Amino acid sequence: MTPGGTGVRYVRFLDTTLRDGEQTPGVALKPEEKLLIAMKLEDLGVDSIEAGYPAVSEGEFKAVRMISREVTDSEVIVLSRSVRHDIDRAIDADVKAVHLFIATSDIHMKYKLRMNREQVIESAVSAVEYAKSHGLTVEFSAEDATRSDLEFLVKVFQSVVDAGADRLDIADTVGVMWPSRMAQLIKLIKGRVRGNYLLSVHCHDDFGMAVANSVAAVEAGADQVHGTINGVGERAGNAALEEVASAVRFLLGYRTRIRFERIKDVSEAVSKLFNIPVPPNKAIVGANAFSHESGIHVHGILSNPLTYEPIDPSMVGMNRRIVLGKHSGRHSVEYALKMLGIEPNDEVVSRVLRRIKELGDSGVNITWEDFKRIALTEIKGEVSEDSRN
């Protein structure tokens, strides 16, 4: 059941830009910068903000505590290993929710944890019980879940649910899933792990499928998705929250708390503070996401935008852009001339279009200022010819 009492499925979003996103190589945010992003995420409407990992440093602890005291409309959650020291730091940072994790794949248990399966379960259960005894909401992640033995994964999840975990998270830590396999895993966990919990996914983009895997998980029954703004994160990054949320809302038709018109503003803030430009062809928030050059496309867009746009760009805080270049047609030029306040006639349109195509064939990227100069030059040329006649 969704907030408001309707029967349409509601999907939660946990944003981890400030934790997993900040683990992007070369990125280090000041506490004040993390707070600024957190406030924008709260305004965006994410359900949970993973503010950081307070046990990692004093600066991180300070940032988490600042965020937990300022953010009131989103849950503030922090990362913690399944050890008491980390949980105590979370408690000291004034948060009400903790994201516990421990690896469950054989390769992680053998080479990283140096623990056997029984020890892993014991640590996970002990951590969950300890966190719950301090009144914390607990989300439990099985790190490298997607490379774990499925029977063991089910056993771990069932054990932590029995210990009181509120949410479970399937972490595709090295991005090895694909959509159909992710859907199967979601159904398996929901079918075999009994209890009152929400099921989440945390997808990495090592094979370029983090968004697709997240959407497939939701369609298969997952209740929550972890994501980062612009898909920032370690290695190839995480699932881009703005892409998953848009797909969940506009394609699957499920409900969320996301205020989609705020997406572009948050994307720009993260890009600036992380010093990572948004690729122009990036879905939803890229400069070219709602840009059109092809003459056939522009003709369609000007007749009905839905011919070549899946949604109105204003729905995600974006603007439609008509680009002029060698692929342009007469409709593009007519539209651009009208934007300049010039009523186009066939001769001027032909002159301007011919010049644009010549420049485009020469490899010139035509800006709006270039177009104005071309248009005025060709109009003057037509006037001069008329005067001679």
N, C-alpha and C positions, 0 to 999 in steps of 0.2 A: 504494500500500500504506500502511496506517495504522500508527501506533505499536502495538506488541504483535503485529504480524504478521497481523491479520485482513484480510479482503478488503473490508470496508466503508470507503468513502471517508473520508478525514480532511481536515478543513478548518482551515486556520490562521487566527488572528485577530491583526491588528496594531492595537493601540489607540493612537489619536492624540489622546486627550483632552488630554494635556499639551503638544501642539504645535498641531495645527489647532484643537482645542477651546479652547485658551487664546487663540486669535485672535478669539474672540467679542468683539465691541465692549464695552468697559467692564470686561473681565476682565484682571487682572494678579495672578499668584500669586507669593508669596515662595518662595525655594528650598526652605525647610522644608515648605511646603504642597505643593509639587510632589513632594517625597520621600514625604510621607504618602500621597498619591494613588497614587504609583508602587508603594508597598508593598502597597496594597490591590489594585492591578491584578495584581501578582505573585500574591497570594493567590487572586485570582479565577481565575487560570490562563491569562491571555492569552499567546500565543506570543511576541509582540513588543510592547515598550513604546516608542513614539516619545517620547523624553524631552524633546525640544525642538529648538531651532535654536541651537547654541552660538556661531555667528558673530554673532548678533544683538546680544548685550550681555554684559557681565561677569556680571551676575546669572544670566542664562540659562546661561552657560558653567559657573558654579559649581553650579547646580542639576543640570545634566546629569552633571557629574563626581561629585556626591554620589550620584545615582541609579545610575550605572554601577558604583560601588564597593559599593553596598548590595544591589542586586538581583542575585540569583544564579540564580533559577529561570525567568526569562524573558529573552529576548534584549532588550538595550537598543540601540535604534537612534536615529539623529538625522538631522534634515533637513540637506541641503547643496545649494547650487547646484552646477552643474557647473563649478566653478572650484577651483583648488588651495588658495586661502586658506581656503575653507570646509572643505575636506577636512582640512587641517592642524589646524584648530580642533577638528574631531571627533576626530582622533587624539590631540591634547593632552588631550581630555576623557576619555580612557581607554575609549572605546567600541570595540566590535568589529564594529559594523555601521553602514552609512551609507545613507541614503535620498537618492540623487542625483535631481535633476529638472532638466528644461529644457522649455520650451514647444515644441509641435510644430504648433500651428494657425497658419494664415497670418496671422490677425489679431494674435496674440501676437507672432509673429516680426517683423511689420512695425512695429507700433506700440509694443511694449514692448522686445523684444530688439534691434530694428533689425539683424537678422541674416538672411542668406539660408539656404536649406535646407542647402547644403553646410557652412556655418559651424556650424549647429546640430549636424549629425552629427559634425563634427570635434570640437566642444566636448564632446559627450556621450561619444564614444569615448575621448578623451583623459582625461576625468575618471574613467571606469570603469577604464581601465588604471592610472591613478595610484593610485586607491583599492585596487585589487587588488594592486598592487605593495607596498602597505603591510599586506597581510594582512587587509583588511576584507571582510566579507560585504557585497555590494552589491545593493541594491534600486534599480531605475531606474524613475522615473515620467516618462511623457510628459504634461506639464501640458497641459490642455485637449485631451486625446487625442480626446475624443468630438466635437470640432469640427474635427478635423484631416483632411486628405486621406488616405484609407485607404492608398493606395499608398505615400505618404511615411511614414506611421506604421509600416507593415510594414518599410520600409527602415531606419528609425531603430531599431526593436526588434531587427531582425536584426543590425544593426551593433553594438549594445551587448552582445548575447548573444555574438557572435563575440569581443568584447573581454573577456568574462569575467563579465558581469552574472549574478548568481544568481537574481534575481527581477525580473519586469517588472510594472509597474503601469499600468493604464488609469485615468487620472484624469478623472472627469466633473466638471470644475472648476466649471462653472456649472449643473450639474444638468439638462442638456437631454435626457438619455436617457429611454427608457421600456423596460419589461421585455423585450418581444419584440426590440427593436432592440439592447438590451444583449446578449441571448443570441446574436444573430447576430454581433455584434462579437467576442465571446469565441471563438466557433467559428472565425471568420475568422483571428484572431491565432494560435490554437492550431494551425490547419491550415496556416498559411503561414510562421510563424516557427519555424525549425528549431533544435534544440539542447536542452540540459539546463537548464531553468529552471522556476520556479513562476510562475504568472500570477495577478495580484492585481487588485482593483478598489477604487477610492477614490471614493465617490459623495457628492455634495452634494444638498441637499434643496430646491432652489429651486422645484421643481414638486411637492414632496411625495412623490417616488417613490424616495428614496435607499435605503430599506429594500427595497422591491420590486425595484429594479434590482440590488441586491446579492444578493438571494436568487436572482433569475433568472440572474445571472452564475454563482453556485455551481452551480446546476442544470445550466447549460450547460457546465460544466467548469472554472471558475475554482478555483484552489487556495487562495486567501487573500482575506480581506476586511479593509479598513481601516474602522474605526468609532470613535465616541466614546461615552462613557457619557452617557446621557440625550439623545444626539443634539446635543450642544452643538457650536458652531462658527460660522464666519463666515456672515453673512447668515441664511439659514434653517437653517443647521446642516449636520451630516454625518449619515450613516447611524447610527442608534442601535445600538451594538454589542449591547446586551442583547436588542433585538428581532431582529436578524439572527441572532445565535447561537441564540436560542430557536427561530426558524423552521427553521434549518438542522438543529438537533438533533431537535426534536419533530415537525416536519412532514416534512422530507426524510429524516430518519433517519440523517444522517451523524454521524461522530464528531468531537468537539472536546476540547480540554483544559479548557474552561470548567467551573468549579465553580458550577453554577447557583444553589445555595442561598446563595451569597455576593453575588448580584447586587443585592439590595435594599440591603445595607450599603454597597456601593460607590456606588450611585446616590445615597444620602442624603449621603455624604461629598462627592461632586462637587457636588451641589446646594447644600450649605452653603458650601463654599469658593468656588464660583463665584458665590454669591448669586443663583442662578437657581432659583426654585421649580419642582418637577416638576408639570406640569398634572395635575389629578385624573383626566382621561380618558386619560392616557398609557398606551400598551400596556405590559404586563408589570409596570411599577413604579409606575404611577399609583395613587392612593388608591382609585379606583373600578374598577380593573382586575378585581378579584374581589369587587365589592360588588353586592348584589342588593336591589331594593326591590319590583319588580312581584310581586304575589301569585302569579301563575302561575309566574313564574321561581323564587320561593322555594319553592313547593310542589315543583317539580321538583328543585331543589338538595337539599332535605331528604330527598327519596326516593333520589336518586342524583346526586351533584355533577356528573357528566359530562353531565347534561342541558343545563346552561347554563355549563359551564366547560370550555375545551379541554384544560387540564392542571390537576393539583392545585396550588393556589397555593404550597404549601410547597416545591415543586420549585424555585421561584425566590425563596425567602425571604419570601414574602408570606403574608397571612392572609385567610381568607374573612370577609366582613362582610355581615351582614343589616341593611339600612337600613330604618327605619320612616318612612312618609310616606303621602300620599294614595293611592299606588298599591299599598299593602300589602293583604294579605288575611289571613284568619283564621290560616293556618299561620304567618305571620310573627309575629303576636302570641302565639300559643301557644308558639312557639320562644323568643321573648324573655321571656315569663313564666317559662318553665322555667329560663332562664338566671339569673333572679332567685331561683330556688328556690321559685317559686309554682306549685302544680299548677292549671292553668287549668280553669275550667268554662265552659260555653257562655255564661252570662250575663255573666261578667266579660270574656270575650273580646269579646263584642258591644259592651259598654260602652266598653272601651279602644279598640277598632277605630273605633267611631263618633267618639270624641274625637280620635283621631289624624287621621282623614280631615277633620274640621272644621278642625283646625289647619293641615293641609296645604293645604286649599282657601284658607286665609287667607294663604298664602305663608310659613308658619312652617317653618323647618328643624328637625326634631325630633331632638334629641340624646338620648344614652343617659340622661342625667340627667332630661331632660324625660319620657322614657318611664317611668322609675321613679316620678316624681311622679304622672303620670297613672294608672299602675297602682295605686299605693297609695291614691290618692283614690277611684278607682272601686271598689276592694275595700272600703274603709271605707263607701262609699255603699251597697254591697250588704249589708254587715253591718248598717248602720243600718236598712235596709228590713226585713231579716229580723227584727230585734228588735222593730220596731213591729208586725209581723204576729204 
